[in-house]
Amino acid sequence: MKLARVVGRVFCSRQDPAVDKKTLLLIQPLRWEDESPAGDPLVAADAVGAGASEKVFWVASRDAAVAFPDAPPVDAAVVGIVDGHQVNKFR
């Protein structure tokens, strides 16, 4: 799983009927260590009801498609809301 922050929503005037009830979020991937941006923002289908500015877990590829068994395959899916995390640096 990867870390991201919800930065917006995506609205479509037309989409596949199977995706019709799904919320599409714009997420910014983050690094676990310092929560700095890690790449470009992307669109992910929301499986957990995440809101604006929340930190979330997200998955990609086949793992994302499994999150929505009744919908067409999606490339990314939000599968958890992060309440907090701790990273230990071992040397």
Backbone hydrogen bonds, N-H to C=O, Kabsch-Sander energy under -0.5 kcal/mol:
donor,donor_aa,acceptor,acceptor_aa,energy
2,K,58,W,-2.3
3,L,30,L,-0.6
4,A,56,V,-1.8
5,R,28,Q,-1.9
6,V,54,E,-2.5
7,V,26,L,-3.0
8,G,26,L,-1.3
10,V,24,L,-2.6
19,V,16,D,-1.9
20,D,16,D,-0.5
20,D,17,P,-0.9
22,K,19,V,-1.8
23,T,46,D,-0.5
24,L,10,V,-0.6
25,L,23,T,-0.5
25,L,44,A,-3.1
26,L,8,G,-2.8
27,I,25,L,-0.6
27,I,42,L,-3.1
28,Q,5,R,-2.7
30,L,3,L,-2.9
31,R,36,S,-2.3
35,E,31,R,-1.7
38,A,29,P,-2.5
42,L,27,I,-2.5
44,A,25,L,-2.7
45,A,76,A,-2.4
46,D,23,T,-2.8
47,A,45,A,-0.6
47,A,78,V,-2.1
53,S,6,V,-1.7
54,E,51,G,-1.6
56,V,4,A,-2.9
57,F,80,G,-2.4
58,W,2,K,-2.0
59,V,77,A,-2.4
61,S,75,D,-1.9
63,D,60,A,-1.0
64,A,61,S,-0.6
65,A,61,S,-1.5
66,V,62,R,-2.0
67,A,63,D,-0.9
68,F,65,A,-1.1
71,A,68,F,-1.5
77,A,59,V,-2.3
78,V,45,A,-2.8
79,V,57,F,-1.6
79,V,77,A,-0.6
80,G,57,F,-1.1
82,V,55,K,-2.5
83,D,81,I,-0.6
90,F,88,N,-0.8
